[in-house]
Amino acid sequence: MKILVTGGAGFIGSHTVVELHKAGFEPVIADNLSNSNRGVLNGLRTIIGQEVPFYELDCNDSAALRDLFRQEAFGGAIHFAAYKAVGESVQKPLNYYENNLGSLWVLLKIMQEFGVGNLVFSSSCTVYGQPTDLPVTEDTPRQPAASPYGNTKAISEDIIRDHVFSEPGLKAIALRYFNPIGAHPSALIGELPLGVPSNLVPFLTQAAAGLRESLTVFGSDYNTPDGTCVRDFIHVVDLAKAHVKALELLAEQPNANYYDVFNVGTGRGNTVLELIKTFEEVNNLKLNYTIGPRRPGDVEKIYAESRKVNTVMKWEAEKTLAEALQDAWRWQQKLAETHVAS
């Protein structure tokens, strides 16, 4: 089965391409490279042992996406193509609503037009806002989003759900990610944000490599064990495997109008300072970091209840926080050797 992977040259998308290939699917990447690098394709070719079909296009461009569907006979799609920086979404909300909702709308319309019936959507735990009870389950009420980015994910879930129940033959799963970190163990692909990283770990590894003067920890006065935010950090390879499991689950569903949501996390929470200390320990180095003010849009603490994804999708996180941070640092060192990082 050919699977369209929108945003497949990005961090999570590229690792998912690897796992799709390992599971016997044929991934096809569509990416406009707005927050990724064409060099990722070289890493994928080396890992997989063959070229991955790649189309440089914007998923908001309905004509270009329709042409792609004419060229390739897709059996399903995984939709990663979205802007994803919480802080930036607070500064540029219209960009996020236009891109994240527009690209989904175009994809759904064209999937409907071509009779493609399986969709896995890249959602986020941000749809829970700041939950009152932890860990969060899939039945935890969604709260008003803490950022425009989070709101686009909540609205996208609603769009998909409504469309599934109106369009016979469409089956969809929304995966609510927690905090993906790490890199492929080969160090051939990993997180490579363009410009200044908005996520914690790539900024941390760049600071450790001397590319950033220091790392700023946003807030130390939260109601957590050490005052810093708590997150459920999941290895990106584990997360990638969840997408394969989601596709397999969709294929098993006899109901032509199937929709469900799954938390994809480890079920454990770590503070930002715990992550920093673990990084220092496993990689035998000291990190230069400072404590700064809270960042708008950040949730104080959140981590997953993973029972549903474990039992229904037969998936569970296998890699540790230490392994993820070792892989992330190995990837950063590889970037330094190849002079890819800026």
Beta strands, then each sheet from edge to edge (+ up, - down):
strand 1: 2-6
strand 2: 26-31
strand 3: 54-56
strand 4: 74-79
strand 5: 118-124
strand 6: 171-177
strand 7: 179-181
strand 8: 215-218
strand 9: 230-231
strand 10: 233-235
strand 11: 258-264
strand 12: 270-271
strand 13: 289-292
sheet 1: 3+ 2+ 1+ 4+ 5+ 6+ 11+
sheet 2: 7+ 10+
sheet 3: 8+ 13+
sheet 4: 9+ 12-
end
